[in-house]
């Protein structure tokens, strides 16, 4: 089992979550589409060569984003990350995936 967490602009969150859920991630027992989300502010500065979805190259940008956390079975984590990258509006989406122990 993995924990997958990603950051996404609030207005794009539902579309990205649905893509990740469609990969099979976010299932706990007899429940699907399970996640926890936290509202916050993301910050970045696009560098030369970037094609930012939001902001301008060389300028610091802040964006209202959600941090979305969910679980994913081992055999689905690669598909879940691929779905996340495909659906996400950013060129380089920020995400974490870490292995969990089962108790």
N, C-alpha and C positions, 0 to 999 in steps of 0.2 A: 504494500500500500504506500502511496505517495501523498504528500500534501503539495498542492499546486497553488501558488499565490501570484496574482498579476495585478498590474495597475493600468487603469483604462479611463479615458475621459468619461465623465458621468453620462453625457448624451449618447455615447457609443456602448455603454455597459451591457444593456439587454441583448444587443445583437452579438456581442462577443461572448457573453455567457451562454447564449443559446447554441452557438457554434461549438463551444467546449463541451456543453452538456450532450450535444448530439454525438460526440465521440465516445460517450459512455462514462465520462467523468462525472463526479458529483452524486454518485449513488451510495447510499448507506442503507443496508438491509432492504426493506421493501419501500424505500423512498428514493426519488430521483430529483434532480435539479436542486440538490442541497448545497448551500454555500453560506458564507458569512461575508458581509461587505462593510467597509469602513470608509467614510468620507474624509478626504484630506486634500492637501495641495501638493502637486508635483512641480518640480522645477528642473529646467534643462536649458542649455545653450547650444543650438545647432552649430556645428563647425563647418568649415569650407568643404564642399562636396556633399553635404546633407541636402535632402529634399524634404523639409519638415512639413508635416500635416498641419501643424499649428506653429505660429511664430516665424521669425526671420533668422537667416544665417547670421551668426555673430551677436545676436541679441538674447539676453536672458529672458526666459518665458516662465510664467507660472500658470498652472491649469488646475481647475477643480477635477479631481480624479477619485475613483473608487479603488480601494484595494479589495480584491475578491479572492477569497480563500475557499478551497474545496479539496476533497479527497479524490484519489484516482487509483484504480487497481494497477498493479505492476505492468500487466500486458497491454494497458491502454495509455500509458503515460506519453509515449512518443506520438500517438495519434492526437491526444489532447493538446500537446504543445504545438503540433503542426496546425491544428484547427485554430488555436489561439493566434498564432502568427499570421495565418491566412485572413482571419476575420478582423484583426486589430488594425486601427487606422494608422498607427505609428510605423515608421520605417524600422525602428528597433524597439519593439515592446519590452518593457521591463517585467521580468517574472522570476520566480524562484520555484524550484522543485526539490523536495527533499524526502528521503526514505523514512518511513515511520515504522516503529515496532508495533506488533500486535500483542495485545494483552487479553 
